Amino acid sequence: MRIGFVGCGAIGSCYASYLSRKHEVCVLDTYAPVIESIKKNGILLDECAPGSGTGETVSFRPAMATTDPKEIGVVDLLIVFVHYQYLEAAVRNALPMIDRHTMILCLQNGLGNYDEIAKVVPEEQIIIGNTAFGATPVEPGHVKHTGTGVTNMGSLKAPKENVERMAEAGVKYVSLTNLDTIAQVGAEEGYIAPEDVARLLKFRDNPSDESWINGGEN
């Protein structure tokens, strides 16, 4: 799989490093010192995660590191690791890396990330999640991996098979969520009344409409 990264800070560098073992990884960052360091030394990762780290500093060399998204071209999966306030601009800048088949994955903590990405690309291409991985910066192009944990991914509108494709990229401990499936199982198990499923999915498509809460009455 051809995987692009937007933002090569602490967590982004950590993911890019490990995924580069099995995939063609290309990293994009607007901060030139990071890219210059990666071109020269690779991504330097101090493997210090409790229980799994060796304490050694390992160099991982992505297929490409650049400040220009046009140099990378279209990727299968675009993983975005930038803060919320820069997210829309970062995805717009990365449009040369995106076509209608590209899935965009954001694991950045915080609210509103999905909506910012949806300003740029169709919701059917967006996967959102979070991670318990920990990492801290040492210097540009050099990070310390400080912790491992669960990575959760799901989507409101992307086909489930597309989310599963992302899990197959090699990220461990992945939990897949899909609201359609959750609603269906909830109805089958008696947690949601069958007649409430359609209203719940309507709310998914239009969160400002809260009529499903009171039985469809405004």
NORDABEL-V565794 format. One record per backbone hydrogen bond with DSSP energy under -1.0 kcal/mol. CO is the residue of the C=O (numbers start at 1). NH is the residue of the N-H. E is the energy in kcal/mol with one decimal. If there is no record, write none. Layout:
CO|NH|E, CO|NH|E
This chain:
1|24|-1.6, 2|76|-2.1, 2|77|-1.7, 3|26|-2.7, 4|79|-3.1, 5|28|-2.7, 6|81|-3.1, 9|13|-2.1, 10|14|-1.8, 11|15|-2.5, 12|16|-2.6, 13|17|-2.3, 14|18|-1.9, 15|19|-2.5, 16|20|-1.4, 18|21|-1.1, 19|22|-1.3, 19|23|-1.7, 23|25|-1.0, 24|3|-2.6, 25|63|-1.9, 25|64|-1.1, 26|5|-2.4, 27|66|-2.2, 28|7|-2.9, 31|34|-1.2, 31|35|-1.3, 32|36|-2.9, 33|37|-1.9, 34|38|-2.3, 35|39|-2.6, 36|40|-1.6, 37|41|-3.4, 38|42|-2.2, 43|60|-2.5, 44|143|-2.7, 45|58|-2.7, 46|48|-1.6, 46|145|-2.7, 47|55|-3.4, 49|52|-1.8, 49|53|-3.4, 56|47|-2.9, 58|45|-2.9, 60|43|-3.7, 64|27|-2.7, 66|29|-1.6, 68|71|-1.3, 69|73|-2.2, 76|103|-2.2, 77|4|-3.1, 78|105|-3.0, 79|6|-2.5, 83|86|-2.0, 84|87|-1.4, 86|90|-2.4, 87|91|-2.4, 88|92|-2.3, 89|93|-2.3, 90|94|-1.2, 92|95|-1.5, 94|97|-2.6, 95|98|-2.0, 97|75|-2.4, 99|102|-1.2, 103|78|-3.0, 104|127|-3.1, 105|80|-2.9, 106|129|-1.8, 112|116|-1.8, 113|117|-2.1, 114|118|-2.4, 117|120|-2.1, 117|121|-2.1, 122|125|-2.0, 123|126|-1.8, 125|104|-3.3, 127|106|-2.0, 128|154|-2.4, 130|152|-2.3, 134|146|-2.0, 134|147|-1.5, 136|144|-3.1, 139|142|-2.8, 141|44|-2.6, 142|138|-2.8, 142|139|-1.8, 143|46|-2.8, 144|136|-2.2, 145|48|-1.3, 147|134|-2.6, 150|132|-1.8, 151|175|-1.1, 152|130|-1.5, 153|177|-1.2, 154|128|-2.8, 159|162|-1.3, 159|163|-1.3, 160|164|-2.3, 161|165|-1.7, 162|166|-1.3, 163|167|-1.6, 164|168|-1.9, 166|169|-1.2, 167|170|-1.5, 173|151|-2.0, 175|153|-2.4, 177|155|-1.3, 178|182|-2.6, 179|183|-2.8, 180|184|-2.1, 181|185|-2.9, 182|186|-2.7, 183|187|-2.0, 184|188|-2.3, 185|189|-2.3, 186|191|-2.2, 186|192|-1.6, 193|196|-2.5, 194|197|-1.0, 196|200|-2.4, 197|201|-2.3, 198|202|-2.0, 199|203|-2.1, 200|204|-1.8, 201|205|-1.7, 202|206|-1.5, 206|209|-2.3, 210|213|-1.5, 211|216|-3.3, 212|215|-1.1
